Amino acid sequence: GRVLTPYILFYLLQVHQEIYQADPKSIEKGIDFIVREMQLAMREDSSALVDYPNYSAAYALRVLNIARKDTHLQNLLVDYLLAQQFNANRGFDSTHLVFGGWGYGEPNLQSGNYGHVDISHTRRVTEALCEAGLFLQRDIRSEIKDDVILFIKGVQRDTNDHRSYEGCISRAELPYDGGFVASVVTLSTIKSQPLMIEGAGYHYPSYATATCDGFLTMHAMDMQDSVDYKDAAAWLIKHQDMHTIDGLSKDDPEQWAEIMHYYHFAVRAEAMSIIAPDGQWKETLASMLIEEQEPEGFYINPIGGVNKEDDPLMATIFCIQAANQLKD
């Protein structure tokens, strides 16, 4: 539907032609579906986007950016996504940790309500908007950058940021390592196990998937010269284990390290290919992709239902995301 098609097509379009010769007619059919469905969703007299609305709008926009199709629809999607950012227009000021980020995109949220918000959604929308700015000759990055940076400081746990989250007594007393968690607003989205630190309150350790998404958000924001960007890159260089998700406990009863197995492949490869560190991450990932592929060609994570990885479509496209970064 509206969510899977743009997400899958975007990453299939990254596959090099010498690896797989795509059928132009199939691509055109996929793009036509996206245009038709998104035009319907953007009309005032139609039902709003309700299933992963910000994800689907962001990846629809990214596909249209590549295809250079339907500038009018691109502008509609840009305006929709800009309106979804949590800022003064949504009833928040810069003292709130939600400020500058994006969430799930629940329809009909009242001013001052935020629902689900995390670094994963923020990353996808940021990338889509920055790419669209290039094609539409509009400096969207400058429009959103200051607010996005403020959101990043929250989820990177900058100790100079004194905004406190639930269970935190003092941000200044919490350890800082340059890594990320998913959210400091919707705490249920954090996958690491909290630690109680005397005088500081609850601390959520950084972990690899969130740090990759945070790093990629900063990369889209052209923050390469910032300390925050360099700190996140250093965290990922230090923690390169492909067999697990660094920062997540193997004793966690919810087993997030296993549930997000292929998502980790995808975001880790995207981040590491930019950083290009020394180490064996690329060789290790290539071996795991070969070893774990089913005979029919797809991937599946039977225990990954919470993250949709029990669906071969999602598990496989995550692996294609990863494989796209191994082309050299």
N, C-alpha and C positions, 0 to 999 in steps of 0.2 A: 504493500500500500504506500501511502504518502511518506512513511518513515523509512521503510526498508529500501525502496527503490532508489531514492537519491543517495542514501548512504552507500549502498552497494555499488551503484553505477559510478559514483565519484572515485572509488578506489579501483574499480576495474579500468577506468580511464587512465590510471597511473601505470598500468602494466605496459611495458615496452613492446612495441610491435614485433621486434625480433624474437620475443619470448612467446607471444601469442598474437596471431593476426585476427583482430576483432572484426566482426561483421558490421559494416557501417549501417546497414538497415536496422539491425538490432539496437545499436546505439541510438539511432534516430527515433525508434519506437519508444525506448526508455525516456528520452528527453521529451518527446511529445506527451507521454503520460505525465511526467512531472509538471510540464507547463500547464496542461489541462487541469490537473488536480490542484495545483497551487493557485491558478487563476480562480477556480471555484472557491477555494478556501479564503482568498483575499477579498471576495465580493461581500459587500455589506449584507446582502440578502441571503447569504448562504450560512450553513453551520460553520462555526469557528473550528480552527485546528484544535483537536482535543487529545490526540495520542502523540506524546513526545513533541509538542508543537515547536519548541525552539530548536530541537535537533533537526526535525524535518525541514523547517524553514531554512536553517543554516546550510544544510547539505543540498537542498534544492538550489539555493543561491550559489553555492560553490560549483555545482554542475553547470548552471547557466553562465557563470563566470568563465569556465573553461570553454564552453560551447559558443560563447559570445552570442547568446540567443535572447531575444525578447527583453530589451532594455527597460521597457515599461514595467514588466513583472519584476525585474531585478530591483528597480526603484521601490516598488511596493513592498518587496521582501525586506529591503534595507530599512524602510520606514517602520515596518512592523517590528523588526528586531531591535532597532534603536528605542522604540517605545517600550520594549520589554526590559531594558536595563534598569536596575534599581538605583534611582537617583532622586533628585528633588521633585521631578515630575511624577514620581511614583510614591511620594510622601516620605522620603528618607533624606536625612542630611549626612554629612561626612562623619559624624560621630557613631554611626551605625555600621556594624561589621558587614552588613549586606550591601552597603553602598558600593556601586561600581560593577557589581557582578550580575550574572544572569542565572536563572534557574530553569526549572522544567517548563515554565510558561503556562501554568494553569490559567484557563480562561476565566475572565470576570473576577480577578483578584481586586479587592477594594484597595484604595490608597492606604498605604501603611502596612499592608500585608504582603508577605513574600513567598509563602509556600515552601517549596523545595529549591534550594540554591546551592551550587557547588562549583568547583574548578573545572569539572568536565564540561558542563554546559557553557561556562564562561569561555573556555578555550575554543569550543566549536563556533560559537557566535562571533568571537573576536576574529578568528581566522577568516570566516566568511565575509565579515564586514570589511576587513582590511583588503582582501582580494577584490571585493566589489568596488572599493574606492579607486583602485587602479583602472578598472574597466570603465567606470562611470566618470572618471576624471573629477573625483570629489575626495577631499582629504578627510575621509572618515576616521582614519587612525588618530588624527589630531582632535577630532570631536570627542572621542571616547577615552583617550590615553590616560589623562590624569585620574579619571574615575576608576579605570581598570587597575591602575597601579595601586590605588588605595585599597581596592579589594584584595589584590595580591599580597599586600603587606599583612593583611589579616590571616590568610591561609598559609603564608610562609612563616607566620609567627615572629615577625620582626619585633625585637624586644624594645625598640624605640616607639612602637605603636602601643599606646596605653589603653586602648579599647579592650575591655574584658568580655570574655564569653562566659556562658553558664558554667559554674563550677570552678572558675578561675578567680583567684584572689588578687594576684599580681602578675601581669604579663612580664614585667621586668625581671622577675625571679625565675622565669621558666627558661630551660635550655634552648638555645638557638643553634641549628646546624645547617641552615640553608635549604632544608627539605620542606615538603608541603604535606598538608592533609587536605581532604576533599572540601571541608567546609568548617567554619567556626560559628555558623548560624544554625544550619540543620545538622546538629551533632550526630544524629543517627546515621548520617552518610559516611562518617569517619570509620575506616576499616581497621585501624590500629587499636590496641587495647590501652585504655587510659591508665596512667600512673599517678598516684597521689604524691605530691612533693610538698613537704612541710613549708608553710609560709607562702606558697605559690598557688596551691590548689591542684586541680586535675591538669595533667599534661598528656597530650596525645602525640606519640612519636611519629616522626615523618615516615613515609613509606613510598615505594618506588612508583606505583601507578599515578598517585596524586602528584608526585614530584615531576614526573614526565609531563603530565598535563599542565602543571604550573610553568615548567620551563618552556613548553611549546607556546603557551600564552604569551610569555615575555618575548619569545622569538618573533611572534607575529606582531608584537608591539614595537619591534625594532629596539629592544632594550639591551643589546649586546654589550654596551659599555658600562652598564650599571653593575653595582656590587651585588644586587639581588640575583641578577642573571648568572653572574660568575659563581655565586654561592650555590645556586641550584645545580649548575653544571658540575661543580666540585663534589656535591653530594652524589650525583649519579656516577661520576668517575670512581668514587670511593666504594660505591655499592653496585656491583656489576653482575650479581648472581642471576642467571637466566632460569635456573631450576626452581626458584621460589620468588616471592615478591618481598624484597628486602624491606624490613620494618614491620612486617606482619607476623604475628605469632602463630607457630604451628600448633599451639595448644588452644587456639581460639575455637570454641565450639561451633561457631558459624562457618569456619573454614574458608575465609575470604581469599586466602592465598591460593586455594585450589579453584574456587568459583570463578576468579578473574584470570585464570591461567592464560587464555588466548588474548584477552584484552591487554594483559601485560606484554605479551609478545609484540602486539601492534604498537602501543605507545612507547615502549622501550626502544624498539627499532627506530621509530621516527625521531625520538630525542637523541639517541646515541649516534645516528648517522649525521646529525648536525654537529655534535660535540667532537666526533671522530677520535675517541680516546685510545690509548694503548690498551691491550687486553684481548681476551679471546671471546668477547661477547658475540661477535658476528659469526665466528666458526661454530660456537656452541648453539646459537639460535638456528643456524642452517641445519645442523645435525638433528636438532629436536624437531624441526619442521618435517624433515624426511622421515624420521622414525615414527612420528605420531600421525602421519597421514593415513587415512583409511584406504583400502585397496581400490575403492571406487573413486578416490581423488578428493573426497571431502574431509573435513575435520569435525569433531564433535566432543563436547565435554559433558558427559552424562550428569555430573553433579553441579553443573554451572547454570542451573535454571534461573536463579535469582538475577544473573547477569546475562540471560538469554543465550548462553553458550551451549545449552542443550539443543539449540536450533542449529542444524548444519549450515544454514545460510549465514548466521551471525558468526559462528566459530570459524567458518571458512573465510569470510571476508576479513576477519581480524588477521588471519594467517596470510592472506594476500597483502594486507597492509604491511605486515612485517616483511614478507618476501620482496615487496617493492623496494625496500631499503637495502637489499642484499645483491643488487644487480651487478655490483663491481666484484 
